[in-house]
């Protein structure tokens, strides 16, 4: 696995942890799909 791929995985895991923490603390599951759509578009553009 090259460095760029490893870095992408690390970023994805950090984003997931932050997202879950915020969702659990503030109970904002309704808006969770917006976060993932934005992230998916970002990932698509970065590729």
KASULJO-V245387 format. One record per backbone hydrogen bond with DSSP energy under -0.5 kcal/mol. CO is the residue of the C=O (numbers start at 1). NH is the residue of the N-H. If there is no record, write none. Layout:
# KASULJO-V245387
[[CO	NH] [CO	NH]]
This chain:
# KASULJO-V245387
[[2	6] [3	7] [4	8] [5	9] [6	10] [7	11] [8	12] [9	13] [10	14] [11	15] [12	16] [13	17] [14	18] [15	19] [16	20] [17	21] [18	22] [19	23] [20	24] [21	25] [22	26] [23	27] [23	28] [28	31] [29	32] [31	34] [31	35] [32	36] [33	37] [34	38] [35	39] [36	40] [37	41] [38	42] [39	43] [40	44] [41	45] [42	46] [43	47]]
